[in-house]
Amino acid sequence: MTDNNYVHRLHSGAPGKPILFVLHGTGGDENQFFDFGRRLLPEATIVSPRGDVSEFGAARFFKRTGEGVYDMADLARATAKLASFVASLAKQHEASAVLGLGFSNGANILANVLIEKGLFDASILMHPLIPFQPKANPGLGGRKILITAGERDPISPAPVTKALAEYFGAQNATVTAEWHPGGHDIRQNEIDAIHRFFEPYR
């Protein structure tokens, strides 16, 4: 029996298809990207957990002490928890590939699971912020990562985003970046890039 230790939505897909985990931003919930995930990969299993941390009523996946200042102990806790949740459901559904899509705080926890555990075959990080130097992980070699970002994003500054892309590239992951000229908002060119990125998994 899977320990479903997040409130979550789940759509069981066709046998032998991928499993896609969609992870909301701060203040979102399990509904934010669930339908988007189903449209992206109609035959896949879609899982959308709700972050288990409340910041003044806004759901998140890990605690922070200020804007861009992470509670590193809680990030470690959240990373281990999400990794266990993902591995358990991927095994249960006999998924052909493990895919992830996260926005903002959801992208940050997804990125840290990649950094610490690998686990995802292909991941989309929408407006991530990793404000520390990640450790090397040779297990990331060959994994596919799409980073989408805004050139004037006040929450996820462009230089920090570029440093994260360079980190994944240095681990021999296959990294693609899609930029728009705005801030912390999702634009059509990002959506188009996401569709292209997941095309091999349909």
matplotlib code that plots the C-alpha trace (Angstrom):
import matplotlib.pyplot as plt

x = [0.0, 1.4, 1.8, 0.0, 1.3, 0.3, -3.2, -3.2, -5.2, -4.4, -5.5, -4.5, -3.2, -2.8, -0.5, 3.1, 2.8, 4.8, 3.8, 3.9, 4.1, 2.9, 3.9, 2.2, 3.7, 3.3, -0.4, -1.5, -2.8, -3.3, -5.7, -3.3, -1.6, -3.6, -5.8, -2.8, -0.9, -3.8, -3.9, -0.1, 0.0, -3.5, -2.5, -0.1, -0.7, -1.0, -0.2, -0.6, 0.3, -0.5, 2.5, 2.3, 3.7, 1.4, 2.9, 0.2, -2.3, -0.5, 0.5, 4.2, 6.5, 9.1, 9.6, 11.5, 12.6, 12.3, 12.0, 14.7, 16.0, 15.3, 15.0, 17.6, 16.6, 13.0, 14.1, 16.0, 12.9, 10.6, 13.1, 13.2, 9.4, 8.7, 11.3, 9.7, 6.2, 7.4, 9.3, 6.4, 3.8, 6.0, 6.6, 2.9, 1.8, 4.7, 5.5, 7.6, 9.2, 9.1, 8.4, 8.1, 6.7, 6.9, 6.3, 8.1, 8.1, 7.1, 10.1, 12.4, 11.4, 11.6, 15.0, 16.3, 14.9, 16.9, 20.0, 19.8, 18.2, 18.0, 14.8, 13.1, 13.9, 12.7, 11.8, 10.4, 11.4, 9.3, 10.8, 13.0, 15.2, 18.1, 20.0, 22.9, 25.6, 24.2, 26.4, 27.7, 25.5, 26.9, 23.6, 22.1, 23.9, 21.5, 18.5, 16.4, 15.6, 13.7, 14.0, 11.6, 12.1, 11.6, 14.5, 13.1, 11.8, 12.2, 11.6, 13.9, 16.7, 18.0, 21.7, 20.6, 18.5, 21.4, 23.7, 21.2, 21.1, 25.0, 25.0, 22.8, 24.8, 28.0, 26.4, 25.9, 22.2, 20.5, 19.4, 17.1, 16.2, 13.2, 13.1, 10.6, 11.2, 8.8, 8.8, 7.4, 4.5, 3.9, 3.8, 2.7, 6.3, 6.8, 3.7, 4.8, 8.3, 6.7, 4.6, 7.6, 9.7, 7.1, 6.3, 8.4, 6.5, 3.0]
y = [0.0, 3.4, 5.8, 8.7, 11.3, 14.3, 15.6, 15.0, 14.4, 11.4, 10.3, 6.8, 6.6, 3.8, 0.8, 1.3, 5.1, 7.7, 9.2, 13.0, 14.8, 18.4, 20.7, 24.1, 27.4, 29.2, 29.7, 27.1, 23.7, 20.3, 21.8, 24.5, 22.3, 19.1, 19.7, 21.2, 18.0, 15.9, 17.9, 17.7, 13.9, 12.5, 8.8, 9.3, 9.0, 12.5, 13.2, 16.6, 16.8, 19.8, 21.2, 20.3, 23.6, 26.6, 30.1, 32.4, 30.1, 29.7, 26.1, 25.4, 22.4, 23.6, 26.4, 29.6, 32.4, 35.2, 35.8, 33.6, 32.5, 28.8, 26.7, 24.2, 21.6, 21.7, 21.6, 18.4, 16.9, 17.9, 16.6, 13.1, 13.1, 14.0, 11.6, 8.7, 9.7, 9.8, 6.6, 4.7, 5.9, 5.4, 1.8, 1.2, 2.4, 0.6, 3.9, 3.8, 7.2, 9.5, 13.1, 16.3, 19.8, 22.5, 26.2, 28.6, 26.8, 23.6, 24.0, 24.5, 21.3, 19.5, 20.9, 19.8, 16.3, 16.2, 17.6, 15.1, 12.0, 12.2, 10.2, 12.1, 11.1, 14.5, 17.6, 21.1, 23.8, 26.9, 30.0, 28.1, 29.6, 27.6, 30.3, 28.0, 26.0, 22.5, 19.5, 17.4, 14.5, 12.3, 10.5, 13.4, 12.5, 12.0, 13.3, 15.9, 19.3, 22.3, 25.6, 28.4, 31.9, 35.6, 37.9, 40.4, 38.0, 39.7, 36.4, 34.2, 36.5, 35.7, 35.2, 32.6, 30.8, 30.7, 29.4, 26.5, 25.7, 25.7, 23.4, 20.8, 21.1, 20.4, 17.2, 16.1, 16.5, 17.7, 21.2, 23.5, 27.0, 29.1, 32.8, 35.5, 39.3, 39.5, 38.5, 35.7, 35.1, 32.2, 33.1, 31.4, 30.6, 28.7, 26.6, 26.0, 24.9, 22.5, 20.9, 20.3, 19.0, 16.3, 15.3, 12.1, 10.9, 11.1]
z = [0.0, -1.0, 1.8, 0.2, 2.6, 0.7, -0.1, -3.8, -7.0, -9.2, -12.6, -13.5, -17.1, -19.6, -18.8, -19.9, -20.1, -18.1, -14.7, -14.5, -11.1, -11.3, -8.4, -7.7, -6.7, -3.3, -2.6, -5.3, -4.6, -6.2, -8.8, -10.2, -12.9, -12.7, -15.8, -17.6, -17.0, -18.3, -21.5, -21.9, -21.6, -22.0, -21.5, -18.6, -14.9, -13.5, -9.8, -8.2, -4.5, -2.3, -0.4, 3.3, 4.6, 5.3, 5.0, 6.4, 4.8, 1.5, 0.7, 0.0, -0.2, 2.3, 4.8, 4.2, 6.6, 4.0, 0.3, -1.3, 2.1, 2.6, 5.8, 4.7, 7.3, 6.1, 2.5, 3.3, 5.0, 2.1, -0.5, 1.2, 1.6, -2.1, -3.4, -1.4, -2.6, -6.3, -6.2, -4.5, -7.0, -10.0, -8.9, -8.2, -11.6, -13.4, -15.2, -18.3, -17.4, -14.4, -15.4, -13.3, -13.9, -11.2, -11.0, -8.6, -5.2, -7.0, -9.4, -6.4, -4.6, -8.0, -8.6, -5.2, -5.6, -8.9, -7.2, -4.3, -5.8, -9.6, -9.8, -12.7, -16.3, -17.6, -15.7, -16.4, -13.9, -14.4, -12.8, -10.3, -7.6, -6.1, -4.1, -3.1, -4.8, -5.4, -4.8, -7.7, -8.8, -11.6, -11.6, -13.5, -16.7, -19.6, -17.7, -19.6, -18.1, -19.4, -17.5, -18.3, -16.9, -17.2, -17.9, -15.4, -12.8, -9.4, -7.5, -9.6, -10.8, -14.3, -13.1, -10.5, -13.1, -15.5, -12.8, -12.2, -15.9, -15.9, -12.9, -14.6, -17.8, -15.8, -14.5, -18.1, -18.1, -21.3, -20.5, -22.6, -21.5, -22.7, -21.7, -22.1, -21.5, -18.4, -14.8, -12.6, -15.0, -17.4, -21.0, -24.2, -25.4, -22.2, -22.8, -26.4, -25.2, -22.6, -25.3, -27.4, -24.5, -23.6, -27.2, -27.0, -23.9, -25.5]

ax = plt.figure().add_subplot(projection="3d")
ax.plot(x, y, z, "-o")
ax.set_aspect("equal")
plt.show()
